[in-house]
Structures are given as structure tokens and as C-alpha cells.
Amino acid sequence: MLKKIFHRSTPKKRAEVTVDMHSHIIHKLDDGVKSLEESIDIVKTLVSLGYKKIITTPHIREYVYENSSNEILSRVEVLQEAIKSENIDVTLEVAAEYYLDQELFRRVQAKDILTIDDNYLLFETSLLSPPINLYEAIYEMKLQGYQPILAHPERYRYITKPKEIFTKLKEEGVLFQVDINSIGGHYGREAKKHAKLLAKWKMIDFLGSDLHSLKQASFLSTIVCSNYYQKILQTNPIKNNLL
């Protein structure tokens, strides 16, 4: 079914996203990659798809993934050294994906945030339950000088009125990062539907691989070579390559 929906585009038509800004490829740091070998295989896959920079973003979540900034910075050096030893031509940087909880509020107020570029703060919420403090958190991020990016808005099942909620979030100054694999249905029909709506409404600011495994990287390879992916790149204000 995937091949029928996502026809490959010709090299002449292909536009590329050269910077990935959301992944979980530092092994054994969160629910992502389990070994350094798999990390390297994923990096090689991304490079083969035209990526020149990878900004990996480990989870930070109170009581679940309590990674300190120093620990993340230390662990990414291991992967950077492995990439160098393999002579892979790619730049690896690190930020984080923050879960909207009290720990995020504490780190924002302490300015202990691993940002993408200078001030982009990537955050997520519960996939099922609407956060009661969403707009308070957005206000606090902006007050402290951060530009909030909502990770994979298409995947939040509590968003039952997408046009209304997505528009309000945009009005609050939130940027949207869509998972590329959502476009192909990897996260279910509802996520795929919302991803297509966001593309139609030209609301996608960033595209992220959100890779946790080599299997997901293989799925991604099919999507980024599709005509529909090309259409998204041509019709939405995708900012990845500015990072």
C-alpha cells in the first residue's frame, strides 16, 4: 500500500532537507537507540538521504528521563567520536525534547535548556491528555527568551478540533515540527490525517525524523523520496536548512 501512495520523484524534482532537528540516536539515554552500532547505522542512513547535519534531541521528562544537560553533552561526545572514526561526513549537534511538566518550568526559569540553534525550545505534551498549563508554559518560554517548537502536533489525540487548536497555537507564536513518518501513516491514521491538514494549511515549520530505531529509519527512506513529501517542501515554510 505504501508504494501505491508514495510514488518516488525523479532526481530533478527532488528538494532536500539537509538538517534533521529531532531524533533519539544517543544510545541508552532514553527510549531511543539501544546500541552505538545502531546509532551509526542510522546516521549513515540519514547521510545517504542527503542530511548534512543532525541535531539529536534526547527526552527530558520528570521521573522518567531525568537527563541533565551535562550528561547529555557528555554522552553526545561518544557518538561524535564514533562518527569521526567512521569518517562519516556529517555534523552532529545536540539539544533536547522537553516534556511539559514541572521540571520544564524549573529549567526554563533557570535557563538550563539545551536549545536548537540559539533559542528554539523543542517540547512535547502527553499524547492523550490535554495539558492544563499549555499556554502558561508557552508564555513562560517566550518570557525567558525561548522560541517554542511543538514536537509532532499531528500525533496528539486530544486535538479533536485541529483547525481551531492549531490556529490558536500559531497565534500564540508556537512553531510546529511534524514527524516525517507521520506522513506515511507510521503513527496511525489520525496522525497521518492531521499531518496532511497541517501541510494543506501551510503550518509546518520543521520536519523531524524523530528516529528511535533503524526500522524507523528504513520507513523514513521511503517517505522522503515521495512526491507528496516534495509537495510539502514546496508549499510549507520549512526552516530546517536554516539551522
C-alpha positions in Angstrom: 0.0 0.0 0.0 2.8 2.4 0.8 4.3 2.1 -2.7 0.9 3.0 -4.3 0.5 6.1 -2.2 4.1 7.4 -2.2 5.5 7.5 -5.7 9.2 8.2 -6.0 10.1 11.5 -7.5 12.8 12.0 -10.1 16.2 13.4 -9.0 15.5 16.6 -11.0 12.4 17.4 -8.9 13.9 16.4 -5.6 14.4 19.1 -2.9 16.3 18.1 0.2 16.0 18.8 3.9 19.7 18.7 4.9 19.2 19.3 8.6 17.4 16.9 10.9 16.4 18.5 14.2 14.6 15.8 16.1 15.9 12.3 16.9 16.8 9.9 19.7 20.0 8.4 18.5 22.2 8.7 21.5 22.1 5.0 22.7 20.7 4.1 26.1 19.8 7.6 27.1 16.0 7.4 26.6 13.6 5.2 24.7 15.6 5.5 21.5 18.6 3.7 20.1 19.9 0.8 22.2 23.5 0.5 20.9 26.2 2.6 19.4 26.3 0.4 16.3 22.6 1.1 15.6 23.3 4.8 16.1 26.0 4.7 13.5 23.8 2.8 11.1 21.0 5.4 11.5 23.5 8.2 10.9 24.7 6.5 7.7 21.1 6.2 6.5 20.4 9.9 7.1 23.5 10.9 5.3 22.5 8.7 2.3 19.2 10.7 2.2 21.1 14.0 1.9 21.3 15.1 5.5 24.4 17.1 6.3 23.6 18.0 9.9 21.8 16.0 12.7 20.6 17.8 15.8 19.7 14.9 18.1 17.2 15.6 20.9 17.1 13.2 23.9 14.0 13.1 26.0 13.9 15.0 29.3 10.9 14.1 31.5 10.5 14.2 35.2 10.7 10.8 36.9 11.2 9.1 33.5 14.1 10.6 31.6 15.9 12.8 34.1 18.8 13.6 31.9 20.9 16.6 33.0 22.2 18.9 30.4 25.8 18.0 31.3 25.0 14.3 31.0 23.6 14.8 27.5 26.5 16.9 26.4 28.9 14.3 27.7 27.1 11.4 26.0 26.9 13.0 22.6 30.6 13.3 22.5 30.8 9.5 22.4 28.7 9.4 19.3 30.6 12.3 17.8 33.9 10.4 18.2 32.4 7.3 16.7 31.1 9.2 13.7 34.6 10.8 13.3 36.3 7.4 13.5 33.9 6.0 10.8 34.8 9.0 8.5 31.1 9.9 8.1 30.7 13.4 6.6 28.0 14.9 8.8 27.8 17.4 11.7 26.3 16.1 14.9 24.8 18.6 17.4 22.6 18.1 20.4 19.6 19.7 22.0 16.7 18.1 23.9 13.0 17.3 23.7 11.3 18.5 26.9 8.1 17.1 28.2 5.7 19.7 29.5 5.9 19.2 33.3 7.2 21.0 36.3 10.8 20.1 35.5 10.4 22.0 32.2 9.2 25.1 34.1 12.2 24.8 36.5 14.7 24.5 33.7 13.1 27.3 31.7 13.3 29.7 34.7 16.9 28.6 35.4 17.7 28.9 31.7 19.1 25.4 31.8 17.8 24.5 28.3 19.6 22.7 25.5 18.3 24.7 22.6 18.2 24.0 18.9 20.3 26.8 17.3 20.3 29.8 19.6 16.8 29.8 21.2 14.5 27.2 19.7 13.0 25.0 22.5 11.5 21.7 21.4 8.8 20.5 23.7 6.1 17.9 23.8 3.0 17.1 25.8 1.0 14.0 26.7 -0.2 12.2 23.6 -3.6 11.5 25.2 -4.5 14.2 27.7 -4.6 18.0 27.1 -2.2 19.8 29.3 -4.0 22.3 31.6 -0.9 24.6 31.7 0.0 24.6 28.0 -0.5 28.3 27.4 1.1 29.2 30.7 4.2 27.2 29.6 4.3 28.9 26.2 4.1 32.3 27.8 7.0 31.4 30.2 9.2 30.0 27.4 8.8 33.2 25.5 9.2 35.4 28.6 12.6 33.7 29.2 13.7 34.4 25.5 12.9 31.0 24.0 11.1 30.3 20.8 8.8 27.3 21.4 8.6 24.5 18.9 5.8 21.9 19.5 7.0 18.5 18.6 4.8 16.3 16.4 1.5 18.3 16.9 -0.2 15.8 14.5 0.1 13.0 17.0 -1.8 14.5 19.9 -5.0 12.6 20.2 -6.7 15.2 22.4 -6.7 17.6 19.4 -10.2 16.9 18.2 -10.7 20.4 16.6 -7.5 20.7 14.7 -8.1 23.9 12.8 -9.2 25.8 15.9 -6.4 24.5 18.2 -3.6 24.7 15.6 -4.6 28.2 14.7 -4.6 29.3 18.3 -1.2 27.8 18.9 0.1 29.6 15.9 -1.4 32.9 17.1 0.5 32.3 20.4 3.7 32.1 18.4 4.3 28.4 18.5 6.2 26.8 15.6 5.3 23.2 14.5 7.6 20.3 13.9 5.9 17.4 12.1 7.3 13.9 12.2 8.2 12.7 8.6 7.0 9.2 9.4 3.5 10.5 10.3 3.1 11.5 6.7 3.3 7.8 5.8 1.0 6.5 8.5 3.6 5.2 10.8 1.8 6.6 13.9 -1.7 5.7 12.7 -4.4 7.2 10.5 -5.3 10.1 12.7 -1.7 11.3 12.9 -1.4 11.0 9.1 -4.7 12.9 8.7 -3.5 15.8 10.9 -0.1 15.9 9.2 -1.8 16.3 5.9 -4.1 19.0 7.3 -1.1 20.9 8.6 0.6 20.6 5.2 -2.6 21.8 3.5 -2.8 24.8 5.8 0.9 25.6 5.3 1.5 25.4 9.1 4.6 23.1 9.1 7.7 24.9 10.1 10.1 22.0 10.7 10.2 18.3 9.6 11.9 15.9 12.0 12.8 12.3 11.7 12.1 11.6 15.4 14.0 8.4 14.8 14.2 5.9 17.7 15.4 2.8 15.7 16.9 1.6 12.4 13.5 0.2 11.5 12.0 3.7 11.6 14.9 5.0 9.5 14.1 2.5 6.8 10.4 3.7 6.8 11.7 7.3 6.6 13.7 6.5 3.5 10.6 5.7 1.5 8.7 8.8 2.6 11.5 11.3 1.8 11.7 10.0 -1.8 7.9 10.5 -2.4 6.2 13.1 -4.5 3.9 14.1 -1.6 7.0 14.9 0.6 8.3 17.1 -2.2 5.0 18.9 -2.3 5.2 19.7 1.4 8.7 21.1 1.0 7.5 23.3 -1.8 4.3 24.6 -0.2 5.3 25.0 3.5 7.8 27.4 5.2 10.2 24.6 6.2 13.1 26.1 8.2 15.3 23.1 8.8 18.1 24.1 6.4 18.5 27.5 8.2 19.6 25.7 11.4 
